Amino acid sequence: MYIVAVTELRNPIEVEAARIAEDIGSTPYEVRIALTAGMPAVVLTTIDKELAQRVLSRIAERGNLVIGADDEYVVDSESMVTMKRFRMDPDGYRTEEAPSELLPFGDVLAIVRATHRLSTASRTVTKERSFSAGRAILSGGLVMTKTTTRETKQATDAREHVVYLFRRSGERPWIMRQDEAKYHALGPQMQPTNALNFPLAVTKLRENSPTATFDTRLVSVKRIPERNVSLASTQTGVVVTSFTYGVDLLAHLLAMHVKQQEAVAPYRR
């Protein structure tokens, strides 16, 4: 799937929404919703590579900043190097989960904070038998009970803070998840809860890689590209829906934008 995403508008949003809508065969209203949700704004997903290239060129010709990507090369967060039991050595980061891997501090291109969301929906059906005086009388005592079926639905929404570390070398990104990370690398600064340790760890990441771009816009992203993954259990009636793919994609697009800007102005920080 080929993706075109706007990372910065140089024209009024109403004007550009109408032009992009014409480019992709959509409506200005739909494009405007995508653009107002925040950047990067995915305006086109298609299997047609030539269409994606054509739309990208047209948007760029009007002075806007735009990214084109093939989602085949998007590394999902489950495949990234996990900073669970991590340490900060003089030459970079290491983690027990991938002992042969090293992430040099200077190779960190972008530090992107984000929120992962899991939605859980459950459906429980219970049957209860109880004494029924009416049935007992009508049946002459042959039927003494009645069965009542009750259905219960419950939905929960779980969120977890994460931080992506994208690399200048283009090698596999790293990721730290607030609730799974062990924060012994913080030493005497380590706090009693993950909620306190996570921002401290992010501060350390930034201090160790001062030239890396730091971005927080995906912490409260308003619009996530659709490709939700649902895991359903027919036995328990539980459906877990993960929205992490869309956040993974947006994080990659941000990193590509940073790389693009560094190529244009390599000394601008």
Secondary structure, 3 states (H helix, E strand, C coil): CEEEEEEECCCCHHHHHHHHHHHHCCCHHHHHHHHHCCCCEEEEEECCHHHHHHHHHHHHHCCCEEEEEEHHHCCCHHHCEECCEEEEECCEEEECCCCCCCECHHHEEEEEEEEEEEEEEEEEEEEEEEECHHHHHHCCCCCCEEEEEEEEEEEEEEEEEEEEEEECCCCCCEEEECCCCECHHHHHHCCCCHHHHHHHHHHHHHHHCCCCEEEEEECCCCCCCCCCEEEEECCCCEEEEECHHHHHHHHHHHHHHHHHHHHHCCCCC
